[in-house]
Structure formats: C-alpha cells, structure tokens
Amino acid sequence: LGDAAARVTWSARGVALDRDFQLLYSVDPRDIGLNLLTYRPDPKQPGYFVMLTAPRSTLQAQKLVERDLIFVIDTSGSMAGAKIKQAREALKYCITKLNPADRFTMIGFSSDVDPWKRELVPAAERRDEALRWADTLLAQGGTNISGALDLALSLKRDASRPAYIIFMTDGKPTMGEETVPQRILQRAARARGAAPGSVRLFTWGVGYDVDTHLLDA
C-alpha cells in the first residue's frame, strides 16, 4: 500500500484462539530494507533463519539504473513457425519495457549475422523504429551462434553502465567459425574478458527442443 501503510490478513482452520496473535513489522528508511529472523528449537542442533529483503514500494525515476542492452535473436531455419513468432513477440515486449535512458540494439543471426544497428542507441528515440524492424524477422538459413556472440561482445559500450546480452535461440549451432558447444563457450569467455566493463549474458531457450546443455553453460 505504499511506504506508510500495509494490509495484513491471517486465516486458519481448527485453531484455538487461546494465544495472542503476534505480528512483527518494521520499516526501514533505506532503499532496500533488510530483516533477519532466527529460530533454534534445539540448542544442540543448527537452527534456521529467514532473511527478508524488500525494495521501496515506489522507485523514483531519477534512481533508475541506465542500462545497455543487446538483444540477439536466432532467425535460422530451425526457428521456423511458432518459435520465430515467440521470439519476435518476446523481443517486442522487451523493447516496449525499456526505460527512456536505456540504450540498446538488436542482432539477428542465421547463416550470417545481421545487426539492426552496430552501435547502442537511446531507447527513447528509436523504440518505434526497433519495433518495426522486429516485425521483419523471418526464419531461414543456418545457425551461426559463434558469429552472433562475437559481434554482441565486440560492440562499443560505456564501461560505467551495466550491460546485458539477451540471447534468444534454440541453441543448435550449425555454422560459423565454431560449431562445437565447448569451443563456442571458450570463445565467448575470451571475448567477454576482453570487453570493456562487465557484461551479463542471459540465454532464452525458444521452443521445446532446446539445446539446454549449451544454453545453461
């Protein structure tokens, strides 16, 4: 209900109301509240604890982190049908949820790697154009995962901003300089280490026949 109010409910069946109901409630002026509760019923045994962390119910716009996001979308033949439709819709949803100060670009890949822009652009200015480009994605050709990762990791970024690569694929490499999963991982690790600042890679498996071994690694 906000920073100054809360609603608490409790229900139980077959309970005798012979004891006081105790509610532990605290507030914290910091942006992230932290509470630790411990319980040790047997002094001879390790106990239990629960740690609760909660951000403020409302975040001020000026406190939002300005991010760099690179969306990499598999458009190979194995993505035909429902997969490419799901990937397009997921991409468009992410674009609409970008904050105005975020920067982003998109990279489609099949046999070749096809970037929308070879630089990160402001979300507030290019959102509509990006949505139109996402609608043009079609599934055809091979799967050059290695080349797509190489380009995504090589894009010029501001080391002071958190960076994220969102990689949408069914994880079945068939083309490119590397097609063996372990070599792709090694190549990506080297490129990531050489990139300015830190970058986090999130893989989104699309479809039911996903190569989970590659994407999880």
Backbone as JSON, one array per atom type, in Angstrom:
{
  "sequence": "LGDAAARVTWSARGVALDRDFQLLYSVDPRDIGLNLLTYRPDPKQPGYFVMLTAPRSTLQAQKLVERDLIFVIDTSGSMAGAKIKQAREALKYCITKLNPADRFTMIGFSSDVDPWKRELVPAAERRDEALRWADTLLAQGGTNISGALDLALSLKRDASRPAYIIFMTDGKPTMGEETVPQRILQRAARARGAAPGSVRLFTWGVGYDVDTHLLDA",
  "N": [[0.81, -1.22, 0.0], [2.14, 1.14, -0.13], [4.76, 3.32, 1.21], [3.98, 4.03, 3.76], [1.91, 2.52, 4.77], [0.24, -0.64, 5.32], [-1.36, -3.78, 4.56], [-2.58, -6.47, 6.39], [-3.39, -9.86, 6.57], [-4.82, -12.8, 8.07], [-5.47, -16.25, 8.35], [-6.92, -19.36, 9.44], [-7.7, -22.81, 10.09], [-9.51, -24.75, 12.44], [-8.2, -23.85, 14.73], [-7.41, -22.98, 18.02], [-8.17, -19.98, 19.6], [-6.41, -19.15, 21.78], [-4.17, -17.82, 22.34], [-2.16, -14.86, 22.05], [-2.1, -13.09, 18.97], [0.77, -12.48, 17.21], [2.44, -10.03, 15.48], [5.16, -9.19, 13.61], [6.58, -6.33, 12.53], [8.34, -4.02, 10.63], [9.94, -0.99, 9.57], [12.09, 0.6, 7.2], [14.25, 3.2, 6.44], [15.96, 3.09, 4.32], [16.7, 2.43, 0.79], [16.63, -0.3, 0.25], [15.21, -2.58, 2.32], [16.14, -4.67, 5.07], [15.71, -7.62, 6.9], [16.3, -10.0, 9.46], [15.41, -13.09, 10.71], [15.71, -15.5, 13.24], [15.65, -18.96, 14.32], [15.87, -21.49, 16.67], [15.06, -24.33, 17.77], [16.17, -26.56, 19.05], [18.85, -26.57, 21.15], [21.1, -28.1, 20.67], [21.28, -28.52, 18.02], [21.81, -27.21, 14.7], [20.18, -24.16, 13.89], [17.51, -22.35, 12.22], [16.97, -19.82, 9.72], [15.45, -16.89, 8.36], [15.78, -14.56, 5.86], [14.72, -11.44, 4.95], [14.38, -9.31, 2.27], [13.52, -6.23, 0.91], [12.64, -3.91, -1.55], [11.94, -0.38, -1.78], [8.49, 0.53, -2.13], [7.89, 2.23, -4.16], [9.81, 3.5, -6.77], [11.94, 6.15, -7.51], [12.11, 7.97, -10.53], [14.56, 9.14, -11.16], [16.32, 7.48, -9.93], [16.52, 5.17, -11.32], [18.48, 2.7, -12.9], [20.62, 3.3, -15.59], [20.89, 1.44, -18.44], [22.69, -0.72, -20.75], [21.61, -2.67, -23.38], [21.71, -5.57, -25.35], [20.07, -7.27, -27.73], [19.93, -10.46, -29.0], [18.9, -12.42, -31.6], [17.89, -15.51, -32.78], [17.39, -16.36, -36.08], [17.33, -18.55, -37.7], [16.63, -21.44, -39.86], [15.69, -23.49, -38.2], [14.14, -22.18, -36.41], [11.71, -21.74, -37.48], [8.16, -21.19, -37.85], [6.23, -21.51, -34.91], [8.29, -20.84, -33.15], [9.83, -18.59, -34.14], [7.87, -16.71, -34.11], [7.3, -16.54, -31.36], [9.8, -15.57, -30.51], [9.91, -13.07, -31.79], [7.73, -11.76, -30.56], [8.55, -11.78, -27.88], [10.86, -10.21, -28.07], [9.76, -7.74, -28.91], [8.19, -7.14, -26.7], [10.15, -6.73, -24.74], [11.41, -4.47, -25.8], [9.41, -2.53, -25.58], [9.38, -2.23, -22.85], [11.69, -0.97, -22.13], [13.54, 1.5, -20.35], [13.5, 5.1, -20.7], [16.14, 6.18, -20.62], [17.74, 4.04, -21.19], [20.02, 2.31, -23.39], [20.23, 0.51, -26.49], [20.49, -2.25, -28.83], [19.85, -4.51, -31.59], [20.45, -7.79, -32.79], [20.11, -9.92, -35.39], [20.48, -13.3, -36.38], [21.42, -15.9, -38.63], [22.56, -17.89, -41.08], [24.26, -15.82, -41.64], [25.24, -12.86, -39.82], [23.19, -10.31, -38.79], [23.02, -7.21, -37.86], [20.8, -4.83, -36.38], [21.52, -2.18, -35.64], [24.88, -1.12, -35.49], [25.74, 0.0, -33.22], [24.99, 1.15, -29.9], [21.87, 2.61, -29.24], [19.73, 5.34, -28.09], [16.89, 4.4, -26.2], [14.57, 5.94, -25.95], [14.42, 7.39, -28.31], [14.47, 5.62, -30.47], [12.67, 3.57, -30.29], [10.19, 2.99, -31.68], [11.07, 2.56, -34.3], [12.64, 0.31, -33.88], [10.72, -1.6, -33.15], [9.36, -1.91, -35.55], [11.39, -3.07, -37.09], [11.73, -5.49, -35.77], [9.42, -6.84, -36.49], [10.02, -7.68, -39.03], [11.58, -9.93, -38.96], [12.48, -13.1, -40.14], [12.51, -16.69, -40.38], [15.15, -18.5, -41.56], [17.84, -20.29, -43.15], [21.16, -21.21, -41.8], [22.68, -21.65, -38.49], [24.5, -19.47, -36.9], [25.83, -19.2, -34.19], [28.27, -18.61, -32.95], [29.31, -16.41, -34.43], [27.34, -14.49, -33.92], [27.55, -14.09, -31.15], [30.18, -13.15, -31.06], [29.96, -10.64, -32.36], [28.09, -9.33, -30.67], [29.5, -9.13, -28.27], [31.58, -7.53, -29.01], [30.68, -4.98, -29.49], [30.86, -1.45, -29.06], [30.83, -0.12, -25.84], [29.82, 1.71, -22.89], [31.8, 1.57, -20.17], [30.98, 2.29, -17.65], [28.32, 1.78, -17.41], [25.89, -0.72, -16.62], [25.77, -3.72, -18.52], [23.93, -5.87, -20.67], [23.42, -8.89, -22.4], [20.91, -10.36, -24.18], [20.08, -13.4, -25.25], [18.37, -15.07, -27.61], [17.45, -18.2, -28.64], [17.28, -21.57, -30.06], [19.45, -22.95, -29.58], [21.13, -24.56, -31.31], [23.86, -24.86, -32.88], [25.08, -24.6, -36.21], [26.67, -23.42, -38.09], [29.42, -21.14, -38.84], [32.57, -19.96, -37.37], [32.96, -21.53, -35.16], [31.38, -24.46, -34.16], [31.22, -26.4, -32.3], [29.91, -26.85, -29.12], [31.51, -26.52, -26.68], [33.73, -25.13, -27.6], [32.55, -22.81, -28.51], [31.72, -21.71, -26.09], [34.21, -21.25, -24.85], [35.32, -19.4, -26.62], [33.48, -17.29, -26.36], [33.92, -16.66, -23.67], [36.54, -15.66, -23.73], [36.18, -13.39, -25.35], [34.42, -11.96, -23.78], [36.0, -11.4, -21.57], [37.78, -9.62, -22.72], [36.23, -7.45, -23.29], [35.14, -4.07, -22.58], [34.47, -3.1, -19.2], [31.89, -4.85, -17.36], [29.78, -7.49, -18.52], [26.67, -9.1, -18.69], [25.3, -12.21, -19.59], [22.31, -13.47, -20.72], [20.48, -16.29, -21.51], [17.78, -17.24, -23.5], [15.86, -19.9, -24.02], [14.12, -21.05, -26.83], [11.21, -22.67, -27.79], [10.52, -26.28, -27.75], [12.52, -28.1, -28.15], [15.08, -27.44, -27.14], [18.61, -26.87, -26.94], [19.65, -27.45, -24.1], [21.98, -27.96, -22.69], [24.03, -26.44, -23.86], [22.96, -23.81, -23.61], [22.54, -23.53, -20.83], [25.15, -23.69, -19.91]],
  "CA": [[0.0, 0.0, 0.0], [3.0, 2.31, -0.09], [5.79, 3.35, 2.24], [3.46, 4.4, 5.08], [0.73, 1.73, 5.15], [0.3, -2.05, 4.93], [-2.55, -4.56, 4.85], [-2.18, -7.78, 6.89], [-4.5, -10.79, 6.75], [-4.45, -14.09, 8.66], [-6.6, -17.19, 8.39], [-6.54, -20.71, 9.84], [-8.83, -23.68, 10.38], [-9.36, -25.62, 13.59], [-7.19, -23.27, 15.63], [-7.96, -22.36, 19.23], [-7.67, -18.62, 19.78], [-6.08, -19.03, 23.21], [-2.91, -17.08, 22.46], [-2.13, -13.6, 21.32], [-1.54, -13.08, 17.62], [1.94, -11.6, 17.2], [2.84, -9.55, 14.16], [6.42, -8.46, 13.6], [6.55, -5.4, 11.39], [9.34, -2.95, 10.78], [10.16, -0.15, 8.39], [13.49, 0.95, 7.03], [14.31, 4.38, 5.57], [16.84, 2.87, 3.18], [16.05, 1.96, -0.44], [16.45, -1.74, 0.39], [15.05, -2.99, 3.72], [16.69, -5.99, 5.35], [15.34, -8.16, 8.2], [16.78, -11.36, 9.69], [14.73, -13.78, 11.8], [16.35, -16.78, 13.51], [14.85, -19.9, 15.11], [16.67, -22.64, 17.04], [14.28, -25.06, 18.78], [17.03, -27.5, 19.77], [20.16, -25.94, 21.33], [22.18, -28.98, 20.22], [21.22, -28.63, 16.57], [21.78, -25.92, 13.98], [18.84, -23.6, 13.77], [17.02, -21.9, 10.92], [16.8, -18.38, 9.64], [14.85, -16.36, 7.14], [16.21, -13.19, 5.61], [13.77, -10.75, 4.1], [14.85, -8.07, 1.65], [12.41, -5.61, 0.18], [12.91, -2.55, -2.01], [10.85, 0.58, -1.58], [7.34, 0.22, -2.96], [7.94, 3.1, -5.33], [11.15, 3.94, -7.12], [11.97, 7.45, -8.18], [12.64, 7.83, -11.89], [15.96, 9.53, -11.23], [17.15, 6.44, -9.34], [16.58, 4.01, -12.21], [19.8, 2.48, -13.47], [20.68, 3.42, -17.04], [21.48, 0.17, -18.87], [22.95, -1.04, -22.15], [21.06, -4.0, -23.66], [21.92, -6.08, -26.71], [19.17, -8.39, -27.97], [20.43, -11.31, -30.07], [17.75, -13.26, -31.93], [18.12, -16.57, -33.75], [16.41, -16.36, -37.17], [17.68, -19.67, -38.58], [15.51, -22.26, -40.3], [15.13, -24.3, -37.11], [13.24, -21.33, -35.64], [10.5, -21.5, -38.28], [6.86, -21.5, -37.23], [5.88, -20.9, -33.62], [9.48, -20.33, -32.46], [10.19, -17.23, -34.55], [6.78, -15.84, -33.64], [7.55, -16.31, -29.93], [10.98, -14.72, -30.37], [9.53, -11.7, -32.18], [6.86, -11.17, -29.54], [9.37, -11.53, -26.69], [11.72, -9.07, -28.37], [8.96, -6.52, -28.92], [7.8, -6.86, -25.32], [11.32, -6.15, -24.06], [11.64, -3.12, -26.33], [8.41, -1.61, -25.03], [9.63, -2.07, -21.42], [12.95, -0.26, -21.89], [13.45, 2.84, -19.77], [13.93, 6.11, -21.68], [17.58, 6.42, -20.61], [18.45, 2.85, -21.63], [20.49, 2.21, -24.77], [20.05, -0.87, -26.93], [20.49, -2.6, -30.24], [19.38, -5.86, -31.84], [21.24, -8.55, -33.75], [19.51, -11.15, -35.89], [21.51, -14.16, -36.98], [21.12, -17.22, -39.17], [23.87, -18.21, -41.65], [25.01, -14.59, -41.46], [24.88, -12.05, -38.66], [22.54, -9.11, -39.33], [22.68, -6.27, -36.78], [19.91, -3.68, -36.66], [22.47, -1.08, -35.56], [26.19, -1.55, -34.99], [26.02, 0.81, -32.05], [23.87, 1.25, -28.97], [21.12, 3.85, -29.48], [18.8, 5.64, -26.99], [15.59, 3.76, -26.31], [13.5, 6.93, -26.09], [14.37, 7.94, -29.66], [14.46, 4.63, -31.55], [11.8, 2.45, -29.93], [9.23, 2.66, -32.74], [11.83, 2.0, -35.41], [13.05, -1.04, -33.49], [9.55, -2.48, -33.2], [9.1, -2.22, -36.96], [12.43, -3.99, -37.54], [11.45, -6.79, -35.17], [8.35, -7.49, -37.25], [10.53, -8.16, -40.31], [12.42, -11.1, -38.75], [11.99, -14.34, -40.73], [13.35, -17.83, -40.06], [15.72, -19.18, -42.72], [19.29, -20.42, -43.13], [21.83, -21.96, -40.74], [22.71, -21.08, -37.14], [25.86, -19.01, -36.62], [25.84, -18.7, -32.82], [29.58, -18.06, -32.66], [29.42, -15.09, -35.03], [26.43, -13.57, -33.24], [28.15, -13.75, -29.86], [31.36, -12.33, -31.32], [29.54, -9.26, -32.63], [27.44, -8.76, -29.49], [30.51, -8.84, -27.26], [32.55, -6.57, -29.52], [30.08, -3.66, -29.65], [31.41, -0.42, -28.18], [29.95, 0.18, -24.71], [30.31, 2.57, -21.81], [32.14, 0.66, -19.07], [30.34, 2.72, -16.4], [26.92, 1.37, -17.42], [25.71, -2.18, -16.66], [25.44, -4.17, -19.87], [23.29, -7.18, -20.71], [23.13, -9.52, -23.68], [19.79, -11.29, -24.1], [20.33, -14.27, -26.39], [17.19, -15.91, -27.85], [17.77, -19.24, -29.62], [17.02, -22.94, -29.64], [20.74, -23.47, -29.16], [21.62, -25.63, -32.17], [24.81, -24.25, -33.82], [25.38, -25.39, -37.4], [27.57, -22.69, -38.97], [30.3, -20.18, -38.19], [33.92, -20.42, -37.09], [32.89, -22.57, -34.14], [30.08, -25.13, -34.03], [31.28, -27.28, -31.14], [29.47, -26.05, -27.98], [32.56, -26.16, -25.73], [34.57, -24.1, -28.22], [31.76, -21.58, -28.51], [31.79, -21.18, -24.73], [35.56, -20.75, -24.63], [35.47, -18.2, -27.45], [32.69, -16.24, -25.73], [34.58, -16.27, -22.42], [37.68, -14.81, -24.08], [35.66, -12.11, -25.83], [33.82, -11.26, -22.64], [37.09, -10.89, -20.75], [38.43, -8.51, -23.4], [35.28, -6.35, -23.45], [35.23, -3.06, -21.52], [33.47, -3.24, -18.16], [31.3, -6.18, -17.21], [28.57, -7.74, -19.32], [25.99, -10.32, -18.28], [24.67, -12.9, -20.7], [21.11, -14.22, -20.38], [20.01, -17.08, -22.63], [16.35, -17.59, -23.5], [15.58, -21.02, -24.91], [12.85, -20.89, -27.55], [10.68, -23.93, -28.3], [10.53, -27.46, -26.88], [13.7, -28.93, -28.43], [16.2, -26.53, -26.87], [19.88, -27.46, -26.51], [19.8, -26.9, -22.75], [23.37, -28.11, -22.22], [24.76, -25.26, -24.33], [22.4, -22.56, -23.08], [22.8, -23.46, -19.4], [26.58, -23.42, -19.72]],
  "C": [[0.84, 1.27, 0.0], [3.99, 2.25, 1.05], [5.23, 3.59, 3.64], [2.25, 3.58, 5.51], [0.92, 0.3, 4.66], [-1.01, -2.72, 5.28], [-2.11, -5.97, 5.24], [-3.43, -8.64, 7.06], [-3.97, -12.1, 7.33], [-5.67, -14.98, 8.68], [-6.07, -18.57, 8.76], [-7.81, -21.49, 10.14], [-8.51, -24.55, 11.59], [-8.31, -25.14, 14.57], [-7.89, -22.65, 16.83], [-7.33, -20.99, 19.43], [-7.35, -18.36, 21.25], [-4.74, -18.32, 23.42], [-2.98, -15.8, 21.66], [-1.55, -13.81, 19.92], [-0.42, -12.06, 17.58], [2.32, -11.28, 15.76], [4.13, -8.76, 14.31], [6.46, -7.61, 12.34], [7.56, -4.31, 11.62], [9.44, -2.18, 9.47], [11.63, 0.24, 8.36], [13.57, 2.14, 6.08], [15.18, 4.18, 4.34], [16.07, 2.36, 1.96], [15.76, 0.47, -0.39], [16.37, -2.08, 1.86], [15.54, -4.41, 3.91], [16.3, -6.41, 6.76], [15.8, -9.62, 8.29], [16.07, -11.94, 10.9], [15.4, -15.15, 11.99], [15.47, -17.64, 14.41], [15.7, -21.14, 15.37], [15.96, -23.43, 18.14], [15.11, -26.02, 19.61], [18.42, -26.89, 19.91], [21.33, -26.79, 20.83], [22.24, -29.11, 18.7], [21.3, -27.24, 15.92], [20.34, -25.43, 13.83], [18.48, -23.22, 12.34], [16.99, -20.38, 10.91], [16.07, -18.04, 8.34], [15.31, -14.9, 7.02], [15.27, -12.56, 4.59], [14.4, -9.47, 3.56], [13.72, -7.51, 0.81], [12.81, -4.21, -0.26], [11.74, -1.64, -1.67], [9.7, 0.25, -2.54], [7.29, 1.08, -4.21], [9.37, 3.53, -5.54], [11.07, 5.26, -7.87], [12.65, 7.29, -9.54], [14.12, 8.16, -11.96], [16.88, 8.48, -10.62], [17.22, 5.19, -10.2], [17.96, 3.91, -12.84], [19.72, 2.56, -14.99], [21.49, 2.24, -17.58], [21.78, 0.16, -20.37], [22.48, -2.47, -22.39], [21.26, -4.35, -25.13], [21.05, -7.34, -26.86], [19.67, -9.17, -29.19], [19.38, -12.38, -30.36], [18.11, -14.25, -33.04], [17.01, -16.54, -34.8], [16.7, -17.47, -38.16], [16.45, -20.5, -38.92], [14.89, -23.09, -39.2], [14.17, -23.51, -36.23], [11.92, -21.09, -36.36], [9.24, -21.86, -37.5], [6.66, -20.76, -35.93], [7.1, -20.27, -32.94], [9.79, -18.89, -32.84], [9.11, -16.24, -34.13], [6.97, -15.52, -32.16], [8.74, -15.37, -29.72], [10.67, -13.27, -30.72], [8.71, -11.03, -31.09], [7.64, -10.88, -28.26], [10.27, -10.33, -26.89], [10.93, -7.77, -28.3], [8.5, -6.14, -27.51], [8.95, -6.2, -24.57], [11.57, -4.72, -24.51], [10.67, -2.12, -25.71], [8.66, -1.34, -23.55], [10.95, -1.37, -21.13], [12.67, 1.1, -21.25], [14.0, 3.87, -20.75], [15.44, 6.31, -21.74], [18.39, 5.19, -21.0], [18.95, 3.03, -23.06], [20.42, 0.75, -25.19], [20.37, -1.01, -28.4], [20.03, -4.04, -30.36], [20.24, -6.5, -32.91], [20.46, -9.8, -34.13], [20.6, -12.01, -36.51], [20.91, -15.46, -37.48], [22.45, -17.72, -39.75], [24.81, -17.03, -41.49], [24.51, -13.87, -40.22], [24.39, -10.69, -39.16], [22.16, -8.16, -38.2], [21.7, -5.2, -37.26], [20.73, -2.41, -36.67], [23.78, -1.63, -35.0], [26.66, -0.68, -33.83], [24.79, 0.85, -31.17], [23.2, 2.61, -29.14], [20.14, 4.08, -28.34], [17.42, 5.03, -27.22], [14.48, 4.78, -26.58], [13.34, 7.4, -27.52], [14.14, 6.89, -30.74], [13.52, 3.46, -31.3], [10.87, 2.04, -31.08], [9.93, 2.03, -33.94], [12.25, 0.56, -35.12], [11.89, -2.02, -33.56], [9.21, -2.86, -34.64], [10.13, -3.22, -37.49], [12.17, -5.39, -37.0], [10.38, -7.55, -35.95], [8.84, -8.07, -38.56], [11.34, -9.46, -40.17], [11.76, -12.37, -39.29], [12.99, -15.45, -40.44], [13.82, -18.52, -41.34], [17.24, -19.27, -42.56], [19.82, -21.24, -41.97], [21.86, -21.18, -39.44], [24.15, -20.74, -36.75], [25.92, -18.37, -35.21], [27.16, -18.02, -32.49], [29.72, -16.64, -33.19], [28.54, -14.07, -34.33], [26.99, -13.14, -31.9], [29.37, -12.86, -30.03], [30.97, -10.87, -31.51], [28.94, -8.61, -31.39], [28.48, -8.33, -28.45], [31.51, -7.79, -27.71], [31.99, -5.15, -29.67], [30.65, -2.68, -28.63], [30.4, -0.06, -27.1], [30.63, 1.13, -23.75], [30.55, 1.68, -20.6], [31.47, 1.05, -17.76], [28.88, 2.29, -16.32], [26.83, -0.15, -17.39], [25.23, -2.61, -18.04], [24.9, -5.6, -19.81], [23.12, -7.63, -22.16], [22.02, -10.53, -23.46], [19.8, -12.11, -25.38], [19.17, -15.25, -26.55], [17.49, -16.91, -28.95], [17.27, -20.59, -29.14], [18.33, -23.67, -29.39], [21.28, -24.6, -29.99], [22.57, -25.04, -33.21], [25.12, -25.16, -34.99], [26.4, -24.71, -38.31], [28.45, -21.74, -38.16], [31.67, -20.77, -37.93], [33.94, -21.54, -36.06], [31.48, -23.15, -34.12], [30.05, -26.12, -32.87], [30.93, -26.46, -29.89], [30.59, -25.62, -27.03], [33.46, -25.08, -26.3], [33.85, -22.77, -28.29], [31.84, -20.91, -27.14], [33.16, -20.58, -24.45], [35.78, -19.45, -25.4], [34.71, -17.02, -26.83], [33.33, -15.75, -24.44], [35.77, -15.36, -22.7], [37.21, -13.43, -24.52], [35.07, -11.29, -24.7], [34.91, -10.67, -21.76], [37.78, -9.7, -21.37], [37.52, -7.29, -23.55], [35.42, -5.34, -22.31], [34.13, -3.23, -20.49], [32.96, -4.67, -18.08], [30.05, -6.3, -18.07], [27.99, -9.07, -18.86], [25.22, -10.9, -19.45], [23.5, -13.74, -20.19], [20.64, -14.98, -21.62], [18.54, -17.43, -22.44], [16.14, -18.71, -24.51], [14.2, -20.89, -25.52], [12.42, -22.25, -28.09], [10.84, -25.06, -27.29], [11.77, -28.33, -27.08], [14.97, -28.12, -28.26], [17.44, -27.32, -26.47], [20.21, -26.87, -25.14], [21.23, -26.98, -22.24], [24.19, -26.88, -22.62], [24.26, -23.99, -23.64], [22.64, -22.44, -21.58], [24.25, -23.12, -19.13], [26.93, -22.0, -20.09]]
}
